[in-house]
Each structure stands twice: as structure tokens, then as C-alpha cells.
Amino acid sequence: MKSVRLAAAFFLLTMIPFISGCWDRTEVNDLALIMAAGMDAAPNGKVELSVQIYTPSQSSSSSEGGMTSFGNGGDMVIVKSATGIDLAEAAQRLQEEMPRKVFWGHSEVFIAGEELAKRGILDQVDFLFRHPQPREHAYFFVSKGKAKSILSINTRMERDSAETLRELTVLSGGMGVTLKDLSGMLTGRSKAAIVPLIGRKEDDGEGSNTYPYINGAAVLIMGKMTGQYKGEAKRYVQIIRNELKSTTVTFPVQKSKGEDGGVMSVHLIKCHTHLIPTIRRNQWSITVRVQGEASVLQNESHVNVMLPNEIPQLEQQLNKEIESKVKETFRQIQEESHADVFGTADAFWRKYPKRWTKEQARWDEIFPEVSVYADSDVKIIAPGFAGKSYK
């Protein structure tokens, strides 16, 4: 019995060094938490790295020595920059200038400036994936102008510009592209990617304010930006890629005998898109099939949507509008960017694996010549009623 007690005591004594507390801990106030990072082109082929750092329980609002700070309440957000031959060197120089240990694990947003995106971002993305801390689910953007200018915006509705952009991506139509998504597109069969394009917008109201917003999409081929698209083009790219489950579509309504009947807006829901590839006599073609349901949002036409016999004609005109916009957007990107951002290459590979393997080296030549067709089947299931009288 005595030997058992001695053995137990010896075991406890040997375990003490391993349970002596958090001797290697790092306190939060010893860390510089990076919430967002911007990458811009610098002279002589260098890269400027700008980071948005969140420092809890600080105060004041100032701007000095290349460092911009702003805050809400007792917290403060600092934007600091450093330049290097590549992103790794810029990050090291940034750390050398910081009194706290830089921590990337909270990064929510990465932004590439317009000039750097045109030069190419593959090397910068390579650093982000090799570094152990940045999260692969952080969102990636391209900015109009310099990325640093986006990080420096002092937003009022959210904590900072990084939080504003993160919230925008999760909204319907926000077009969220993560680092993981970007890597998948750039290393995919088409080597093309499409990411949100952001800019600054001035609020001219009495409470004058500047805020970031998503105003389009940037197309990248082999990591280099080759085109920018805004408005409807961005929205229909998302529809073709089967990434937009709900949106608003406004279309012209025709009265009988071809007369102008005004316009109608519907809310498209449960939208699903399928790409159907076909190869016949060396002619490659793709059919974009869109299916979904819609409810009437606003009726500025003279058509009484409460009459059942009017719905089929409205559906026909709605689907005609969707088909027209889908083909227009597809052809626009084909002609201007030559970038297969729709996943067309994957569709052909799945259906014609042998033919794709044989022709994949020529895909850059084949894609601009691919014929596109659209087939939309959207049903209006909720015409709604607003007490409007019709003549």
C-alpha cells in the first residue's frame, strides 16, 4: 500500500511542470489584430501592404506619420502600411514597425488595388495561402483605385470598412468570393476568375459620409485583371454561374397589337441555372437553362395581373427578357475579356471528357467562338394585389 502511495506521489510530482499554467500565453493586448489587408502596386515593381488593425479599449482619433486611426466608442482601428519587394517582405517590415505581434487569424477581407490587379495577383495570393494564419474563408475583392483608400474609410453604420464589406457579401446579390473560391477558379480548367469590384461613394446628404460599396465585378485571367463589369452584367454573370438565388428583374410589358404597355418588376426566387454543353460538327455551343419562381413587386403596366389569362403572356415576356440578358452578358464577356468565368469548361469536361482532354490546350481559342443559347422557364406564382384599377 505504501509503495502505491509513493508511486502516485511520484507521478503527481512529475506532472507538475506540465500543468504549471499558461507560461507561453500571448495576451490580447500584446497582439495587433489584422481585420483587413490591402495590396497595392508600388514603384519599381514593389508591393505596398496596408493593414487595418483593430485595437480594443483605446481611444482618440488621429492621423500621423503614414498611420490613420479612427474609432467608435473606446475602440480604435488603425491603418498602417509598409512596402517591400514582395508581400512577404512588406509584411516583415510592417512587423518591425509595430510594437505588437501582428496576427492574421482574424482577417475578414483582402483587397487588391486596381493597378496591382492589372499587373497580376498570383504571387500575392501565393503568400496568403502559404502563411499559416490567414483564413481561407476570408473574402477577396478588387478595388477601383488603391486598396489603401478603402481601408481608410471611417464608416458610421459598421465598426469599420472591413465589417461593411463582409456584410455586403452575405446579402442577396453581394457576390462573396473567398480566398478558397478564388484559388479554385484560378487553378481550374478555365484559369479565369470573377471577384467583386469595390469603390468609394460619397453621401451628399447633411450627414456627409464616405462608404465602400460593391459596384461591379472584375474578371481575372491567369491572375491578371482583363475587364470590369457593372450593374446588370454582374447580376447576370451570377445567374449564369448559379450563384444568385433571388434578384429583381424589370421587363417591358407589351399590350395587344404591339402597343407599349409599361414595365413590371418581379422578385425572382428559387433561381437555378444549369449549363448544357453540345458539340456538333466541331461547333461548340452552350445552353443556359434558367428555372425559378417570381412574385410581382411593382406593376406600372396596364395589365391586370389578377386575371389568370394574363399570367402566361407576362411569363413569356419575363422569360424573353431573362434570355436576352443572359445571352448579351455571355457574349459581352466572350468578346471583351475572352474569360470563361461561367464554368463552361467544366460543363464540357463533364459531358465530353475525351474530347475535352484532346482540345483543352486550345480552350483559349475555342471559348470566344462558343455559341450561346438561353432557355428561361420562370413561373409567376404570386401576382399580388394593390387595389389598382385598370382601364
N, C-alpha and C positions, 0 to 999 in steps of 0.2 A: 504493500500500500504506500509505504514511504517512497519507494522508487518511482511509483506512478506520479506522486505529487512533485517530485523533483524533476521528472521529465516534463510535466505540464508547466512548471515554473520556468524551466529552461526554454521551452517553446515560446512562452509569452515574452521572455526577455529578448529572444532572437527576433521577434516580430516587431518590437518597439521601433527600431529605425525605419521600418516601412510604413508605420502609421503615425508618424510624427507631425502630421498636418500638411498644409499646402505650402511646403517650403519653396516650391518653384512657381508659385502662383504669379499671375500678372493682373494687377488691379485695373479696373476700367479707366481710372484717371491717369493711368500710365500709357493708354492707347490713343492713337489718332484713328478714329473710325471713319474709313472712307465710305461715303454713301453713293458717290458717283464719280466717274472719271471721264475726262475729255482728252482726245488726242488730236493735235493739230500739226500741220506741216510747218517746219521752221526752216530758216535759210540754210543753204549748203547741204540739203538733203537730211537735215536733222529732224527730230520729233519733239514737240512740246507736250508734256504731260501736265494736265491740270486736274486737281482732285478737289472734290467737295467733302470737307471733313466736318463731322458733327462732334461738338464738344459739349456734353451736358453740364448744366449748372454753372454756366458762365454768363456774363452779361456784357452789355455795351454794343455799339455799332460803329465800326470804323473802317477805314481803307488806307493802307500804307504799305510801302515797300513791296509792291507786287502781290500783296495779300489783301483780299477783300473779305470782309466779315459782315454778317447780318444775323439777326436772331429774332426769336419770338419768345417772350417771357424771359426766363432765366437761361435759356439755351442759346447756343451760338453756332452758326455754320460758317466755316472758313473755306475760301477758295485759294489754293496755293499752287504755283506752277514751277516746273523745272524742265530744262532742255537737255537732250542727250543725243548721241549718235543713233541710238535705237531706244525703244520703250524701256528696256531693262536698265540701261544706263540712266535714263531720265528718272526712273523710279528710285535708283540708288542715290542720285543726287538729291532727290526730294527727301529721302530719309535722313540724309546727312544734315539737312537744314531744319529738321523737325526735332523738338525736344521730347517727343513721344514716339513710341514704336508704331509704325504705320501698319494698320490691319485692314486687309481687303475683304475679309469674310462677310461684311455687311453690305458690300457693293450691290446696288439695285439697278444701276444704269451705267452703260458705257456709250460714249458718243464719239463718232469720228467726224472731224471737220470736213467741210466740202472739198477743200484743196487736197487734204490728205487722202480722201476717198478717191479722188481722181488719180492720185499717184499710186494708190494701192494699199490695202489694209491687211493683206495676208500675213505679213511679218508681225503686225501688231496683235492680230488675233492669235498667232502662234504663241506669243508671250503670255497672253491671258489664259490660254489652256495649259501651258507648261507650269505656270505659277500655281502653287498648291492652294492658295486662298480664294481667288475669285470664284464665284458661284456660276455654274453653267446655266442656271436659270435666271441670271440677270439679263435685263433687256438691252438690246443693241439698237442704236439709232445713227443716222447721218444727219448733220445739221447744215442748214443754209448759213454760209459764213463760218465763223470759228466756233468750235465746240465750247471753248472757254467762256464765250459770251453767254451761252445758255446756262452754264453752271452758276454764273454770277447774278442771275436774276433773283431778286428778292420777292418771292411770291407771297401773297397775302392769304389765299384760301387754304394752302397746304404748308407744311413745315418748310419745304424747300423745293427747288425745281426738280430734283430727282424724284421726290414723292409725287409731284404733279404729273410727271411723265409716266411713272409707274401706274398711277391711277388711270391715266388716259388709255393705256394699252389694254386694260381689262374691261373697258367699256365697249359696247357694241360698235364695231367698225374701227376700233382703235389700232388694229394691226400690230399685235405684240409679237416680236421676233426675239427669241432668247439667243444667248451665245450657242447653246446646243443646236437650235434651229439653224442658225447661221452656218455653223460648221457642217451640218448635214447638207445644206444647199450648196455650199462652195465645194464640197468633196463629192457631190452627187454626180449623176451621169451627165447632166447638162452644164455643170460648173457655173451656174448662174444663181443669183440670189436677189431677193427684193426685201428691203427693210424700210421702216418708217422714216420719213423726212420731216425734220422739225425746224421751226423757226421762232422768231420773237414777234410778239404782237403787242402794239401799244393800245391801251384803253384810253380813249379820248374823253371819257366822262369826267365828272367832277373829282371822283376818286382816281385820278390818273395812276395807272399801274401798267407794268410790263409783265407778260407771262409767256411761257413756252406753249406751243400747240403743235399738233401733228397736221401738217398742211400738204402732205403728199407721200410719195414713195420714191425711193432711189433704187435703181437697178444696177447690180454689180455683175460683171463677168470676170472670172478669174481674180476676184478681189478688187477690181477697178470699176469705179462708177462710170457707166456709159449713158445714163439717161435719168431724167426726173419726170415724174408724172403726178398730177394733182387731180382733185375733185373726182369726177365720175370714173376716170381711168383707174385711179387707185381702188375705188369701190368695186369695179367690175373685175379687176385682177383678183381681188379677194374672193369674189363669187366664183370665178373660173377655178381658183385653187381650192375651192370648197372650204374656205376659212370664214365666210360670213354667213351666219345663220339667220340674221334678221337685218333689214335695212328698209329705207323708204324709197319707193320708185314713183316718179311723177311721169305721166304719159298723156299725150293729146287724145282727146275723145272726139270721134267723128260722128256727126249726126247722119241721118239718112240722106241719100243723094250727094254724099261727099261734102256736106257743109261742115264748117268749123263748129265743134260742139264744146269748146273749152278744154280744161285739163282736169285730171283727177290724180290724187296721191293715195297710194296704198302702202300699208306696212307689210313687208314681205317677211314671213316667219317660216320656220322649219325648212329653210332652204337647203337643198342638197344638190351637188353638182357631180357629174360623172363624165370622164373623158373616154370617148370611144374611138380608138385609132383604126385606120384602114389603109392597106397598101394594095393598090390595083395597078398593074402595068407600070410599075416604078413610080406611080404617083402616090405620095403620102398625103393623107388627109386626117383631120381630127374633127369629131363632132362633140360639141359641148352640150351636154344634156342637163338642163336645169329643171328641178322639180321643187314645188313648195306650195304654201298656202298664203293667202293675203287677206287683210281686212282693210276696208276703206277708211282712210284717215281724214280726207277732205275732198269734197265734191264741188268743183267750180264749173261743172258742165250742166247741160240742160237734160241730162239723162236721169230718170227716176230709178235709183238703184233698188228700190223696194219692189219693182216689178220683176218677177222671176225671168221673164223672157228677155230682159235687158242684160242679165249677167253673162250669158255665153258670148255676146258681142264684146262686152267690156273685157272679158278674159282673153279673147282673141287679140284685141288691141294692146292689152298689157303684155302678153307674151311676144307680140311682134316688136314692142319696144325693147324688151329684155334681149331678144335675139339680135336685134340691130346693134345694141350697145356692146354685147359680148363679142360679136364679130369685129366691130370697129376697134375695140380695145386690143383684141388679139392681134389684128393686123397692124395697128399703130406700133406696138412694141416689136413685132416682127420686122417692120421696115426701119424703125428708128434705132433700136438697140440691138437687134439680132440676138436677144437674150431669151432663152427658154426658161422663164420664171414660173411657168404654169404646171410643170411636171409632165410635159408632153413626152419627153424622152423616156421617163419611167413607164408611161402608158404603152408606148411602142415596145419597150423591152419586155413587159409582161405578156403582151399578146403575140409578139413576133420575136422571141429570144434569139433564134438562129440568124434571122435577117438583121436584127439589131447588132449582134456581135460582129457580123460581117461589115456593117456600114457605120459603126459608131465613130470611127475616125473621121468621117465626113459629116458628122452631125451639124457642125457649124455652117456647112453649105446646104444641108437638107432642110434645117428648120425654117429659114426665111422663105422657102418655097412650099412649105406645108399648107395645103388648102384647109380652111376652117369653115365649119358649118355649125349652126346653133339650133337647138331644139328645146324650146321652153314649154313647160306644162305647169303653170301656176294657177291654182284654183282660188277664186274669191269666195271665202266661206262666211265672211261677216260684212254684209253691206252697210249695216249701221242705219241709224235714223236720227235726223237732226231737226225734224219738223219743217223742212224746207218745202216750199210749194213749187210746182213745176208747171210750165205752160204747155 
